[in-house]
Amino acid sequence: MKQSASNRKVNEQAREVIASILLFDVSDPRLHMVTITGCEVSYDRSVCNVYYTTDPDRYAGVQAAFEAAAGHIRSLMAKKLSWRVAPELRFFVDKSVDQAEAINYALNSEREHLEGKIVDETIGEDREY
């Protein structure tokens, strides 16, 4: 869906406020070391989809913590923003960071394999029979 400049601004504003709330106002230890990667706020500002990432082994615990703290985060968000409506918060895991790391690992291992193959081929050329 194409976004207007004002909608991108609203999404970024929501992301910054939620990240600030997690950093300074929420004391749940399960929500430490969580990165808010993006927000999508509906045009009427009634719903906000929040995308986050953390260590893959912590996904379940973080999701449970977000479900427990959603009301508190929503009320703090309403106080910090001058919106007419406090949006319903929906939290989703953003696995694109994990996919990027997997691609990076695959590319690095392929590069190392090719470099080793080139070294083996050049050593073989220098031998005398």
Phi, psi and omega in degrees: 000134179286135181250144176276168179297322180292324178291321176298321179295318178297316179299315180293322178297317178297317180299315181295318181293316181294320177297320178295319178298316179296324183286320189247336191246345182255129184256005180291119182295340178291341182262009174282149180062038175248133180249128175275114184269340179180164176223147173234110180261134179294160184298328178270002177062028179268341181225139177230115174273122183250126180252131183225162174222154178199189177296139183302329181284354181254004185305311185295316180294320179292320178298318178296321179294320178295320179297322180287326185261002185302317180296318179294315179297320180296317180292321177294323178296319179297324179289326184276337181255152180260035180278153180290329184237138172273118186289149171290132183262131174236128185253133181227142176286133176259102184270008180295329178293319178296319179295321178296320178295321178294319178295317179299317178297316180296317179295318179294318180292323177293320178297316179296321178297315180293322177296320177295322179293320178295319178297316179298319181292321181287328177292322180295331181287332184279350182285145175253141181250000000 
